[in-house]
Amino acid sequence: MKEKLAMGASQHCFQTVLPLGCWKPICKRKQSLCKRLLKKYQTLIDSTLAGLAIGLMFLTGIWMFLIQLAEYVG
C-alpha cells in the first residue's frame, strides 16, 4: 500500500491509500420491498413529513390564539 501526506487545517498526517481494485464487489442481493420503496420515495416522504410538521404547528398556533381570544372575551 502507498502512503499519502494529508494536509489538514492544522495537522499533517499520513494516510494509507488503497490501490484500485481492492474494494469488495457490491452485493447484488434483492432488497426487501420496504427498503426499495423507502429509497425510491425518500425525498417525497421527507417533504411530506416536513409539510405535516409545519401544518400542525400552524394549526396549534391558531388553536392557542382562539383560546387566548376566548379567555380575553369571556
CORLIN-V911293 format. One record per residue. N is the residue number from 1. RES is the residue in one letter. PHI is phi in degrees with one decimal (NA if undefined). Layout:
# CORLIN-V911293
((N RES PHI) (N RES PHI))
This chain:
# CORLIN-V911293
((1 M NA) (2 K -93.5) (3 E -117.7) (4 K -130.7) (5 L -84.6) (6 A -102.0) (7 M -99.1) (8 G -92.0) (9 A -64.0) (10 S -136.7) (11 Q -139.6) (12 H -118.5) (13 C -145.2) (14 F -98.4) (15 Q -115.6) (16 T -86.6) (17 V -105.4) (18 L -79.4) (19 P -69.4) (20 L -64.0) (21 G 88.0) (22 C -101.1) (23 W -77.4) (24 K -67.5) (25 P -68.7) (26 I -70.8) (27 C -73.3) (28 K -99.0) (29 R -64.9) (30 K -71.8) (31 Q -83.6) (32 S -69.6) (33 L -59.6) (34 C -62.6) (35 K -66.5) (36 R -64.6) (37 L -65.7) (38 L -61.3) (39 K -67.8) (40 K -70.4) (41 Y -108.9) (42 Q -60.8) (43 T -68.7) (44 L -65.3) (45 I -63.7) (46 D -62.5) (47 S -68.2) (48 T -65.7) (49 L -65.4) (50 A -65.5) (51 G -63.1) (52 L -63.5) (53 A -63.1) (54 I -65.0) (55 G -62.3) (56 L -65.8) (57 M -64.4) (58 F -63.1) (59 L -65.2) (60 T -64.6) (61 G -62.9) (62 I -63.1) (63 W -62.0) (64 M -64.9) (65 F -61.7) (66 L -65.4) (67 I -65.5) (68 Q -62.7) (69 L -64.2) (70 A -66.3) (71 E -68.8) (72 Y -68.7) (73 V -74.0) (74 G -87.0))
